[in-house]
Amino acid sequence: GQKPAVRTAEREVFMMEIKQFPADVSDFYEKIDPDDIYRTQLTGLFERRLDVGGVPRAKTFYIYIPERCYHSGPTAVLIPSEGQSVAEFLEKSGWKKTADREGILLQIAEPGEDYEYIRALESMVRDRTYYNINKAYVYLAGYGTGAKLAQKLALEVPSHFAGAVCAGDYGMDEGLLKEWGDRPSDYDFLPMRDVPLPMCLFSCPETEEENTAQQRTVCYWKHANVSREKPYEQDGLTIYMAREDTNASLIEETAGAPLMLGRIKTEDLMGKSDWLWELVSRYTRTTGIANGHLRPRRTLEAWGAERRTIRVDQYLRDWVEYIPSKVKRDPDYKAPVVVCFHGGGNRNEPMMASTEWVKVAEARSFIVLFPAGSMRRMA
């Protein structure tokens, strides 16, 4: 069954229906569109249940799947401020329109819940029962009272996200910052305080206590993100870029991460989700590597690669192709070809980004192809 996603007084303005996921997904494969086989089949606003505090299905969270959502795409985990419905937040914040245009699967917390609930929600973010997001493209945003919850989640599991936004009072207790920062990361020898995360922090502190807590939180991320001493100003933001003169960088990852600060009220960021998405989604976090290497998120055009298609039986299939500069300059050059196959939960474009075979192909002058696997049964 379905139920309204809004209170009665809001119904005329925020008319969204909350759907239930089907009990049986065994026929998903047979319903694939032959001309668009990677598009997510379910669309709309859905309700899911969470196990919290050892109680099965104790709480609810929500999934918004836009029409343009595709297998192994990006997701944003959103924590709204208390005192509003999920439908109201999706419309007023602008995230529904942003998701519709960008193909972002949204995972939305029930407003007003505690951190135990948020931690339980985060454990479900990568569940593949009804949809499949790519673990390298997971982003986090907390608004109002949700800003502290998002900040705590970023501190506890920074390697689970490729970028985070805290729009509200994000200040943390000094004892918590030290305790959680001292915890070992995926590497036993590397404390959590040394794991970078692209971070956007927006707030107008109302008391000296709030300001002090926020400043110590900023200092934490300056350290984690290997920030330069002096920032620069752009579009009303104070931006700290990562230092370049450290030994923290390897060929496979960036050194540190950007830290962006703004004196902006939470309510003034409502309707600005396009801008926030542009800020927060600039990086990916490669999976399969401890703490997840941060890398710039690039389009196919930026990579210099092209998507090709071919009809196989009745299905339109595709692959991504990179031709190195030497081959383009010298058509007679006999170039080797490398074919890179992704795993079952991935797709070709994210695989290209996570492996960065393109860099090696350009340096060693070989062609590299990234095919996309066929869709398989989900249950």
C-alpha positions in Angstrom: 0.0 0.0 0.0 0.9 3.7 -0.2 0.5 6.5 2.3 0.9 10.3 2.0 4.4 11.5 2.7 3.1 14.7 4.3 1.0 15.9 7.1 -2.6 17.0 6.3 -1.8 20.7 6.4 1.0 20.3 3.9 -0.8 18.0 1.5 -1.7 20.6 -1.1 1.8 21.9 -1.4 3.9 18.7 -0.9 2.0 15.9 -2.7 4.4 12.9 -2.7 3.3 9.4 -2.1 5.4 7.0 0.0 5.6 3.6 -1.7 6.5 0.2 -0.3 9.3 -1.9 -2.0 8.0 -5.1 -3.6 8.2 -8.3 -1.6 9.4 -10.2 -4.6 12.1 -8.8 -7.0 12.9 -12.0 -8.8 11.4 -10.8 -12.1 13.4 -7.6 -12.2 15.6 -9.0 -14.9 12.7 -9.7 -17.2 11.5 -6.1 -17.0 14.7 -4.5 -18.2 14.2 -2.0 -21.0 16.3 -3.4 -23.9 17.3 0.2 -25.0 18.2 1.4 -21.5 19.2 -1.7 -19.5 21.0 0.0 -16.6 18.2 2.3 -15.6 16.9 1.6 -12.1 13.4 0.1 -12.5 11.8 1.4 -9.3 11.2 5.2 -9.1 9.6 7.4 -6.5 9.7 7.9 -2.8 10.0 4.6 -0.8 9.9 3.7 2.9 12.4 1.2 4.4 12.7 -0.2 8.0 15.8 -0.2 10.1 17.0 -2.4 12.9 17.9 0.0 15.8 19.2 -0.9 19.2 18.7 -4.6 18.6 15.0 -4.2 17.7 14.2 -5.5 14.2 12.5 -3.0 11.9 12.2 -0.5 14.7 12.5 2.7 12.7 11.9 4.2 9.2 14.1 5.9 6.6 13.3 6.9 3.1 14.7 6.4 -0.4 14.0 8.7 -3.3 14.8 7.1 -6.7 14.5 9.6 -9.6 13.6 8.6 -13.2 17.2 9.1 -14.4 18.7 6.9 -11.7 21.1 4.2 -13.0 22.7 1.0 -11.7 25.9 1.8 -9.7 25.4 5.5 -9.6 25.8 8.2 -6.9 23.9 8.5 -3.6 23.4 11.4 -1.1 22.6 10.6 2.5 20.5 13.5 3.8 19.8 14.3 7.5 17.1 17.0 7.7 16.5 19.3 10.6 13.8 18.3 13.0 10.3 19.7 12.8 9.6 19.0 9.1 8.4 16.1 7.0 10.6 14.3 4.5 8.5 15.5 1.6 8.7 19.1 2.8 12.5 18.8 3.1 12.9 17.3 -0.3 10.9 20.1 -2.0 12.2 23.1 0.0 15.8 22.0 0.1 15.8 21.5 -3.7 17.2 18.0 -3.4 14.4 16.4 -5.3 15.0 18.6 -8.4 18.8 18.1 -8.1 18.3 14.3 -7.9 15.9 14.3 -10.8 18.4 16.2 -13.0 21.7 14.5 -11.8 20.3 10.9 -11.3 21.2 10.8 -7.6 19.6 8.2 -5.4 18.7 10.0 -2.1 18.6 8.2 1.3 16.8 10.4 3.8 16.8 10.1 7.6 13.6 10.6 9.6 13.9 14.1 11.0 14.5 14.4 14.8 16.1 11.0 15.3 19.2 10.3 17.5 22.8 9.2 16.5 22.1 5.5 17.2 19.4 5.7 14.4 21.8 7.5 12.1 24.5 4.9 12.5 21.9 2.2 11.8 20.8 4.1 8.6 24.4 4.4 7.5 24.9 0.6 7.7 22.0 0.2 5.2 23.3 2.7 2.6 25.1 0.1 0.5 22.3 -2.5 0.7 21.6 -3.9 -2.8 18.2 -5.6 -2.4 16.2 -3.1 -4.5 18.8 -0.7 -6.0 22.6 -0.5 -6.3 24.6 2.6 -5.6 28.3 2.8 -6.2 30.3 2.9 -2.9 32.8 5.3 -4.4 30.1 7.9 -4.9 28.5 8.3 -1.5 28.0 11.9 -0.2 26.6 13.2 3.1 24.6 16.3 4.0 23.1 17.4 7.3 20.8 20.4 7.9 19.9 22.3 11.1 19.8 19.8 13.9 21.0 17.2 11.4 24.3 19.0 11.0 25.7 17.6 14.3 24.6 14.1 13.4 26.2 14.4 10.0 29.4 15.7 11.6 29.5 12.8 14.1 29.1 10.3 11.2 31.8 12.0 9.2 34.1 11.8 12.2 33.4 8.1 12.9 33.5 6.8 9.4 35.1 9.3 7.1 36.2 6.7 4.6 32.6 5.8 3.9 32.0 9.2 2.1 33.6 11.1 -0.7 32.3 14.5 0.5 30.2 16.0 3.3 28.1 19.1 4.0 27.1 20.3 7.5 24.7 23.2 7.4 23.9 24.2 11.0 25.6 24.0 14.3 28.3 21.4 13.6 30.5 22.0 16.7 31.8 18.9 18.5 32.9 18.3 22.1 36.6 18.4 22.6 36.7 15.0 24.4 34.8 13.4 21.5 37.1 14.8 18.9 40.1 13.5 20.8 38.6 10.1 21.5 37.3 9.4 18.0 40.3 11.0 16.4 42.6 8.6 18.3 40.8 5.5 17.1 42.7 3.4 14.5 41.5 3.7 10.9 41.5 0.8 8.5 45.3 1.0 8.9 46.2 0.2 12.5 49.1 2.6 12.4 47.0 5.5 11.1 44.6 7.3 13.5 41.2 8.4 12.3 42.2 12.0 12.7 44.5 11.5 9.7 41.8 10.3 7.3 40.8 13.2 5.0 37.3 14.0 3.8 36.2 16.9 1.5 34.2 19.0 4.0 31.8 22.0 3.6 30.9 23.7 6.9 28.2 26.3 7.1 26.9 28.1 10.2 26.3 31.4 12.0 27.1 30.6 15.6 24.8 32.4 18.1 26.9 32.0 21.2 30.5 32.0 22.2 30.2 28.4 23.2 28.9 27.4 19.7 31.7 29.4 18.1 34.3 27.7 20.2 33.0 24.2 19.4 32.8 25.0 15.7 36.4 26.4 15.6 37.8 23.3 17.3 35.9 21.1 14.7 37.4 23.2 11.9 40.9 22.7 13.4 40.2 18.9 13.4 39.5 19.0 9.7 42.4 21.3 8.9 44.6 18.6 10.3 42.8 15.6 8.7 42.7 17.4 5.3 46.3 18.5 5.4 45.2 22.1 4.9 47.4 25.0 3.8 48.0 27.6 6.5 46.3 30.4 4.5 42.9 30.0 2.7 41.5 32.0 -0.2 38.0 33.6 -0.6 35.6 32.7 -3.4 31.9 33.2 -3.7 31.5 34.1 -0.1 33.4 30.9 1.1 36.7 30.6 2.9 38.5 27.7 1.2 41.5 25.8 2.5 43.2 23.6 -0.1 45.4 20.7 0.8 49.2 21.3 1.1 51.3 20.0 -1.8 54.6 19.9 0.0 54.0 16.8 2.1 54.8 13.1 1.9 51.1 12.3 2.4 50.5 11.9 -1.3 50.9 8.8 -3.4 50.5 8.5 -7.2 47.1 6.8 -6.6 45.5 9.5 -4.4 45.3 13.2 -3.6 47.0 14.6 -0.6 44.5 15.7 1.9 41.2 17.3 0.8 39.5 20.8 0.5 37.8 22.4 3.5 35.2 25.0 2.7 33.7 27.3 5.4 30.8 29.8 5.1 28.9 32.0 7.5 25.5 31.0 6.1 22.3 30.2 8.0 20.7 26.9 7.4 17.5 28.5 6.1 19.5 30.4 3.5 20.8 27.1 2.1 17.3 25.8 1.4 16.8 25.6 -2.3 20.6 25.7 -2.9 21.1 22.0 -3.4 22.4 22.4 -6.9 25.2 24.5 -5.5 25.9 22.2 -2.6 25.9 19.1 -4.9 28.5 20.9 -7.1 30.7 21.5 -4.1 30.4 18.1 -2.4 30.6 15.8 -5.4 34.0 16.9 -6.7 35.7 13.7 -5.5 35.2 10.0 -5.4 36.5 7.5 -2.8 38.0 4.4 -4.3 36.8 1.2 -2.6 38.9 -1.9 -2.1 41.7 0.2 -0.6 42.1 0.8 3.1 40.5 4.2 4.0 39.5 4.7 0.4 41.7 6.9 -1.8 40.3 10.2 -2.7 40.4 11.1 -6.3 38.9 14.0 -8.4 35.6 13.0 -10.0 35.9 13.4 -13.8 33.5 13.2 -16.7 34.2 11.1 -19.7 35.1 14.2 -21.6 37.6 15.1 -18.9 39.1 11.7 -19.1 39.4 12.0 -22.9 37.3 8.8 -23.2 34.3 8.0 -25.3 31.2 5.8 -24.8 30.4 3.3 -27.6 27.3 1.2 -28.1 26.4 -2.1 -29.8 23.2 -4.1 -30.1 23.6 -7.6 -28.7 20.5 -9.7 -29.3 17.8 -7.2 -28.4 19.8 -5.3 -25.8 21.7 -2.0 -26.4 25.1 -2.6 -24.7 27.9 -0.1 -24.2 31.6 0.2 -23.4 34.0 3.0 -22.6 37.0 3.4 -24.9 40.3 5.3 -24.3 42.7 6.0 -27.2 46.1 7.3 -26.1 47.6 10.4 -27.7 50.3 8.4 -29.5 47.7 6.3 -31.4 45.8 9.5 -32.4 49.0 11.1 -33.7 50.3 8.0 -35.5 47.5 5.9 -37.1 50.1 3.3 -38.2 51.2 2.6 -34.6 50.3 -1.0 -33.6 48.8 -0.4 -30.1 48.2 -3.2 -27.6 44.7 -3.4 -26.2 43.8 -3.9 -22.5 40.2 -4.9 -21.6 39.2 -4.1 -18.0 36.2 -6.0 -16.6 34.3 -4.7 -13.6 32.8 -6.7 -10.8 29.1 -7.6 -10.3 28.0 -4.5 -8.5 29.9 -2.0 -10.7 29.7 -0.4 -14.1 32.3 0.5 -16.7 32.6 4.3 -16.0 33.0 4.0 -12.3 35.5 1.1 -12.9 37.5 3.4 -15.1 37.6 6.1 -12.4 38.6 3.7 -9.6 41.3 1.9 -11.5 42.6 4.9 -13.5 43.9 2.6 -16.2 43.6 5.6 -18.5 46.7 7.1 -16.9 48.7 4.0 -17.5 47.3 3.7 -21.1 48.4 7.2 -21.9 51.9 6.8 -20.4 52.5 3.4 -22.0 50.6 4.0 -25.3 48.0 1.3 -25.3 44.2 1.3 -25.9 42.0 0.4 -22.9 38.4 -0.7 -23.1 35.9 -0.9 -20.2 32.9 -3.1 -21.1 29.7 -3.0 -19.1 28.4 -6.3 -17.8 24.9 -7.6 -18.4 22.2 -7.1 -15.7 21.7 -10.1 -13.5 18.9 -11.3 -11.3 18.7 -9.4 -8.0 17.2 -12.2 -6.0 
